[in-house]
Amino acid sequence: MPTTAEDVEVMILAVADQDRTAFLSLYDATSAKLFGVCLRVLKDRGDAEDVLQDVFIKIWRNADRYKANGLSPMTWLITVARNAAIDRVRTRKAPAEDTEAAERMPASGPTPEGAAIAASEARRIAACLGELEDNRADAVRGAYLDGQSYQDLADRFDVPLNTMRTWLRRSLMKLKECMSR
């Protein structure tokens, strides 16, 4: 008998209550579809299998957030899978891009004047970050200095993804204003 959207929703809600049987049922009912999503993005079966495992770990940990987003159950699951697959693509590309950029960069370091200007700008940025609320400043550092994804930051600060985007957008506007003084 085919699984309906209502069945999937009931399973997600049970997983939010840490119901292992519901989790296994959810895996059985949705893993083929979610694997297809991962495979379409990654184009590599091994990577898709790895990401699918990560997806179900995220589902286990974040099932309680399902109702807050207003999506249909399969849309929510597919979004989790797609985002995880895209994150994997980004991590695969990052080293190659870094190597290419390093090859184009001149071998010498900054001039003494350039180093002094950079140090002055770094102090100004640090001072402006100090004007932000601590959690907002930490989120900005995580996103733009440490390369964390918005979803990772949302999880870290225990806020919805759209809230994290708003935090970052408003914080950048405040930093821009501060830097222009």
PyMOL commands that set and color helices and strands:
alter all, ss='L'
color gray80, all
select helices_A, chain A and resi 5-16+20-42+45-65+67-69+73-104+112-130+134-144+150-157+161-180
alter helices_A, ss='H'
color red, helices_A
deselect
rebuild
show_as cartoon
